[in-house]
Amino acid sequence: MGQTIREMGRRARKAALDMAACGIETRNHALEVMASELISQMDKILAANEADIRLAQQKGQKTAFIERLTLTERRVKDMAQGLRDVAALPDPIGTADRMWTRPNGLRILQKRVPLGVVGIIYESRPNVTSDAAGICIKSGNACILRGGSEAIVTNSAIMDALEQGARLAGLPDGAVSLVRDPSREAVNELMCLNESLDVLIPRGGAGLIRAVMQNATVPVIETGTGNCHVYIDKDCRDLAMAQRVVWNAKLRRVSVCNAMETLLIHKDVDAAFVSALLGKLHDEGKVEIRGCGRVRKLCPWAMEATEEDWGTEYNDFKLAVKIVDTLDDAIDHINAHGTRHSESILTDDVGRAQRFLDRVDAAAVYLNAPTSFTDGGEFGFGAEIGISNQKLHARGPMGPEHLTTIKYQIFGNGQIRP
């Protein structure tokens, strides 16, 4: 097993040198061919996914977990379209950021270049296999992917299609690869593949991210968990809009990192509206409400929220709800319990909105829109490699340009340094 991982790393390292020199036409053509292969091998991919789902159901996995794992014909088509959308983006590498001439006549060119070999460790969403490979190819990188063991059959079928497309398009051997060993030892070795990996990106729940951050010896870009908040301000006059936003933020897909996990409500928001909103979420949306004391006075059927609830990413049909006294109380709560992912304020007051947007510490901050828009495709990146909560190198949804770095090329005519 260890030798296999190391050999995969050597192949990827060699491929990365060739990928950096691949023209944009070659890379875009590869993405188009890979998209076509996903469609042509859809039956195989869906059959593999059914096998993974059956096993997950036998193990008693939760509904939200099964939802993350499930592929449909529509989702496979969306994966293919995501590759085509990435192909349509501008070339993120090879362009000159700037050029200047020093007093001694040296000309210095700063340009964008690929990172090299990108490793991605992710969990149960098999569409990440396609998204991650596509963004790495677009940005001229080679990649080594390792999905969760619960999706190993599905991910292998997807990678079979992607590798076939890469070969047909003439990409170098090893440009895209998947660790098909489901063991923990394989993950541990990948995290320490310093001789081959330039960067490692974990994409998944808090446990996965924490394990990678604590154990990896290669550089890591930390993608974050999503304890996301929506705050309904006292000056939110369009309560019908507020209901639509809250519903979409929580229930569009409860299993994703941009789903709302905590709803904050100003104390002056109409009590009848609050009761009706939470009742609709509970009765029609089947959401378990965990509320503070004020919430439970309005909705006695709600469960009592604990301190742990304020910091929990449920990825499930559960929602923490708190009524706050002031805008600053909402901001302080978010900054204390949030994960710096995505936060939203619903208000008609421009000044209060701007205070929230400026003072909340998060990668994406919204006014009158749900947190569910924090996504590479929705931001115009075609797809995403993950959503970074950290502040170094990249923050928020990471598209092709975020998998690049800078290189200096210096042109002289015999100058020497005194």
C-alpha positions in Angstrom: 0.0 0.0 0.0 2.7 2.5 1.0 4.7 1.9 -2.2 1.5 2.4 -4.2 0.9 5.8 -2.7 4.5 6.9 -3.2 4.4 5.7 -6.8 1.2 7.6 -7.4 2.9 10.7 -6.0 5.9 10.2 -8.3 3.7 9.9 -11.3 1.8 13.0 -10.3 5.0 15.0 -9.7 6.2 14.1 -13.2 2.8 14.9 -14.7 2.7 18.3 -12.9 5.8 19.4 -14.8 4.1 18.6 -18.1 0.7 20.1 -17.0 2.4 23.4 -16.2 3.4 23.6 -19.9 0.1 22.4 -21.3 -1.6 25.1 -23.3 -5.1 26.3 -22.4 -6.5 24.7 -25.5 -5.3 21.2 -24.4 -6.6 21.7 -20.8 -10.0 22.9 -22.0 -10.3 20.1 -24.5 -9.5 17.6 -21.7 -12.3 19.0 -19.6 -14.8 18.7 -22.5 -13.8 15.1 -23.2 -14.0 14.2 -19.5 -17.5 15.7 -19.3 -18.5 13.6 -22.3 -17.1 10.5 -20.6 -19.1 11.1 -17.5 -22.3 11.1 -19.6 -21.3 8.1 -21.7 -20.5 6.1 -18.5 -23.5 7.4 -16.5 -25.1 3.9 -16.2 -21.9 2.5 -14.7 -21.6 5.4 -12.3 -25.2 5.2 -11.1 -24.9 1.4 -10.6 -21.8 1.9 -8.5 -23.6 4.6 -6.5 -26.5 2.2 -5.8 -24.0 -0.3 -4.3 -22.5 2.4 -2.0 -26.0 3.5 -0.9 -27.1 -0.1 -0.1 -24.0 -0.6 2.1 -24.6 2.8 3.8 -28.2 1.9 4.5 -27.2 -1.5 5.9 -24.9 0.3 8.3 -27.8 2.5 9.4 -26.4 5.8 8.2 -28.6 8.9 8.7 -30.8 10.3 6.0 -28.6 13.4 5.6 -25.6 11.2 5.0 -27.4 9.2 2.4 -28.5 12.4 0.7 -24.9 13.6 0.4 -23.9 10.2 -1.0 -26.6 9.9 -3.6 -26.1 10.5 -7.3 -29.0 10.8 -9.8 -29.0 11.3 -13.5 -29.5 15.0 -12.9 -26.5 15.2 -10.6 -24.2 13.4 -13.0 -25.3 15.7 -15.8 -24.6 18.6 -13.4 -21.1 17.2 -12.8 -20.5 17.1 -16.5 -21.8 20.6 -16.9 -19.6 21.8 -14.1 -16.5 20.6 -16.1 -17.8 22.4 -19.2 -18.4 25.6 -17.1 -14.8 25.4 -15.8 -13.5 25.0 -19.3 -15.3 28.2 -20.3 -13.5 30.2 -17.6 -10.4 32.4 -18.4 -7.0 30.7 -18.2 -5.8 31.3 -14.6 -2.1 30.7 -15.4 0.6 32.0 -17.7 -0.6 35.5 -17.6 1.7 38.4 -16.4 0.5 40.0 -13.2 2.9 42.9 -13.7 6.4 43.7 -15.0 8.8 46.4 -14.0 12.4 47.5 -14.6 14.9 48.2 -11.8 17.4 51.1 -11.9 20.1 48.6 -12.9 18.2 47.5 -16.0 16.9 44.2 -14.7 13.4 43.5 -15.9 11.3 41.5 -13.5 8.1 39.6 -14.6 5.6 38.4 -12.0 3.3 35.7 -13.5 0.8 33.1 -12.3 1.8 29.5 -12.3 0.2 26.2 -10.9 0.8 25.1 -7.4 2.0 21.7 -8.7 0.6 18.6 -7.2 -2.6 19.1 -5.2 -4.0 16.4 -2.8 -7.6 16.5 -1.8 -9.1 14.4 1.0 -12.9 14.5 1.1 -15.9 12.6 2.5 -19.2 11.4 1.2 -20.0 13.7 -1.7 -18.9 11.9 -4.9 -19.4 15.0 -7.1 -16.3 16.4 -5.4 -14.3 13.8 -7.4 -15.3 15.5 -10.7 -15.2 19.1 -9.4 -11.7 18.8 -7.8 -10.2 17.1 -10.9 -11.7 19.7 -13.2 -10.4 22.7 -11.2 -6.9 21.1 -10.9 -6.7 20.5 -14.6 -7.9 24.0 -15.5 -5.3 25.5 -13.3 -2.5 23.3 -14.7 -2.1 21.2 -11.6 -1.9 17.4 -11.2 -4.1 16.0 -8.4 -4.3 13.0 -6.1 -7.8 12.5 -4.7 -8.9 10.4 -1.8 -12.6 10.2 -1.1 -14.4 8.7 1.8 -14.5 4.9 2.1 -18.3 5.0 2.1 -18.2 6.3 -1.6 -15.2 4.2 -2.8 -17.2 2.3 -5.5 -18.8 5.5 -6.8 -15.6 7.5 -6.8 -13.8 4.7 -8.6 -16.4 4.7 -11.4 -16.2 8.5 -11.7 -12.4 8.4 -11.8 -12.5 5.7 -14.5 -14.5 8.0 -16.7 -12.2 11.0 -15.9 -9.0 9.1 -16.5 -10.4 7.8 -19.8 -11.2 11.4 -20.8 -7.8 12.6 -19.8 -6.0 9.9 -21.8 -8.2 10.6 -24.9 -7.3 14.3 -24.6 -3.6 13.6 -24.4 -3.0 14.7 -20.8 0.1 13.3 -19.1 -0.2 10.0 -17.2 -0.8 10.7 -13.6 -2.5 14.1 -14.1 -5.6 12.9 -12.3 -5.6 9.9 -9.9 -7.6 8.4 -7.1 -6.4 6.6 -4.0 -8.6 3.5 -4.1 -7.3 2.0 -0.9 -10.1 2.7 1.7 -7.8 2.2 4.7 -6.8 4.8 7.2 -3.1 3.9 6.5 -3.5 5.2 3.0 -4.8 8.5 4.2 -2.0 8.8 6.7 0.6 8.2 4.0 -1.0 10.7 1.7 -0.9 13.4 4.5 2.9 12.9 4.7 3.8 12.7 1.0 6.1 15.6 1.3 8.3 14.5 -1.7 5.3 14.8 -4.0 2.5 17.0 -2.7 2.7 20.8 -2.8 -0.5 21.2 -0.9 -3.2 19.1 0.8 -6.9 20.3 1.0 -9.3 18.5 3.3 -13.0 18.9 2.4 -15.5 17.5 4.9 -16.7 17.6 8.5 -14.9 19.0 11.5 -13.4 15.6 12.4 -11.7 15.1 9.0 -10.4 18.7 8.9 -9.1 18.5 12.4 -7.3 15.1 11.7 -5.6 16.5 8.6 -4.5 19.7 10.4 -3.1 17.8 13.3 -1.4 15.0 11.3 -0.3 16.3 7.9 3.3 17.2 7.3 2.6 18.8 3.9 1.2 22.3 3.7 -2.6 22.4 4.2 -5.3 24.8 3.0 -8.0 24.4 5.7 -11.5 24.3 4.3 -14.0 24.9 7.0 -17.1 23.5 8.7 -20.2 25.6 8.2 -21.9 26.7 11.4 -23.8 29.4 9.4 -26.2 32.0 10.8 -29.1 34.0 9.4 -30.1 37.0 11.5 -33.6 38.7 11.1 -33.2 42.3 12.2 -35.8 44.5 13.8 -35.8 46.6 10.6 -36.6 43.7 8.3 -40.0 44.8 7.0 -40.4 42.2 4.2 -41.2 39.2 6.4 -42.4 37.2 3.4 -38.8 37.6 2.0 -37.4 36.6 5.4 -39.4 33.4 5.4 -38.3 32.5 1.9 -34.6 33.1 2.8 -34.7 31.2 6.0 -36.5 28.2 4.4 -33.9 28.1 1.5 -30.9 28.6 3.9 -32.0 25.6 6.0 -33.9 23.3 3.7 -32.4 23.5 0.3 -29.9 20.8 1.3 -29.4 20.3 5.1 -26.3 18.2 4.5 -24.1 20.9 2.9 -21.7 23.2 4.7 -23.5 26.4 3.6 -26.8 25.4 5.2 -28.1 27.6 8.1 -27.5 26.0 11.5 -28.5 28.9 13.7 -31.3 31.4 13.3 -31.0 34.7 15.3 -34.0 37.0 15.6 -34.2 40.5 17.1 -36.6 40.7 20.0 -38.7 43.4 18.3 -39.6 41.1 15.3 -43.3 40.4 15.4 -43.9 37.4 17.7 -46.7 36.0 15.6 -44.4 35.9 12.6 -41.7 34.1 14.7 -44.2 31.5 15.9 -45.5 30.9 12.4 -42.1 30.7 10.9 -40.7 28.2 13.4 -44.0 26.3 13.3 -43.7 25.9 9.5 -40.1 24.8 9.7 -41.1 22.2 12.3 -44.4 21.0 10.8 -43.7 21.2 7.1 -39.9 21.1 7.0 -39.6 18.5 9.7 -36.9 20.5 11.4 -36.2 19.9 15.1 -36.1 23.4 16.7 -33.8 23.9 19.6 -34.5 27.3 21.1 -33.5 29.7 23.9 -35.9 30.5 26.7 -37.6 33.3 24.8 -38.1 31.0 21.8 -39.7 28.3 24.0 -42.1 30.8 25.5 -43.4 31.5 21.9 -43.1 27.8 20.9 -43.4 25.6 24.0 -43.0 22.5 21.8 -39.4 23.5 20.9 -36.5 21.6 22.6 -34.3 23.6 25.0 -31.1 24.7 23.3 -27.8 23.9 25.2 -24.6 25.8 25.0 -23.3 23.1 22.7 -26.1 23.8 20.2 -24.8 27.3 19.4 -21.5 25.8 18.1 -22.8 22.7 16.3 -22.8 22.1 12.5 -25.8 19.7 12.4 -25.9 18.8 8.7 -29.3 17.5 9.6 -32.9 18.6 10.1 -32.1 20.5 13.3 -31.9 24.2 13.9 -30.8 26.3 16.9 -32.8 29.5 17.4 -32.1 32.5 19.6 -33.8 35.8 20.2 -31.3 38.6 20.8 -31.7 42.1 22.2 -29.6 44.1 19.7 -27.8 44.0 16.4 -24.4 43.9 18.3 -25.6 40.9 20.3 -26.2 39.1 17.0 -22.8 40.0 15.7 -21.1 39.0 19.0 -22.9 35.7 19.0 -21.8 34.9 15.4 -18.2 35.9 16.0 -18.2 33.8 19.2 -19.8 30.6 17.8 -19.5 30.8 14.0 -16.9 29.0 11.9 -16.1 32.1 9.6 -17.9 30.5 6.7 -21.1 32.3 5.7 -23.5 34.6 7.6 -26.5 36.6 6.6 -28.5 39.6 7.8 -32.1 40.4 6.7 -32.9 44.1 7.1 -34.0 47.2 5.2 -31.7 49.5 7.2 -28.6 50.3 5.2 -26.6 51.4 8.2 -27.4 48.4 10.2 -26.7 46.1 7.3 -23.3 47.7 6.7 -22.3 47.3 10.4 -23.1 43.6 10.2 -21.3 43.2 6.9 -18.2 45.0 8.3 -18.0 43.5 11.7 -18.9 39.8 11.2 -15.8 37.8 10.7 -16.6 35.4 7.9 -15.5 34.5 4.4 -18.9 35.4 2.9 -21.4 37.8 4.4 -24.9 38.4 2.9 -27.5 41.0 2.9 -31.1 39.8 2.3 -30.0 36.5 0.7 -29.4 32.9 2.1 -26.1 31.4 2.9 -26.8 28.7 0.4 -25.2 30.8 -2.3 -21.7 30.3 -1.0 -20.6 27.9 -3.7 -18.0 28.0 -6.5 -20.6 27.6 -9.2 -22.9 30.3 -7.8 -19.9 32.7 -7.6 -19.0 32.1 -11.2 -16.0 29.7 -10.7 -17.6 26.8 -12.5 -17.1 24.6 -9.5 -15.0 24.7 -6.3 -12.2 22.8 -4.7 -13.6 23.7 -1.3 -14.6 26.7 0.9 -11.7 28.1 2.8 -12.4 29.7 6.2 -8.8 30.6 6.8 -7.2 33.9 5.7 -3.9 32.9 4.2 -3.6 32.2 0.5 -7.3 31.7 -0.2 -10.6 32.5 1.5 -14.2 31.5 0.6 -15.1 29.3 -2.4 -11.9 28.3 -4.2 -11.9 28.2 -7.9 -9.1 27.6 -10.4 -7.2 30.9 -9.7 -6.9 29.9 -6.1 -4.8 26.9 -7.1 -2.1 29.1 -8.5 0.9 30.9 -7.1 3.4 33.5 -8.4 6.7 33.0 -10.1 9.3 35.7 -10.9 11.2 35.6 -14.2 14.2 38.1 -14.2 15.8 39.3 -17.5 19.2 40.8 -17.5 22.1 41.6 -19.8 25.1 41.0 -17.7 24.4 43.0 -14.6 26.3 42.0 -11.4 25.4 42.8 -7.9 27.9 45.1 -6.1 
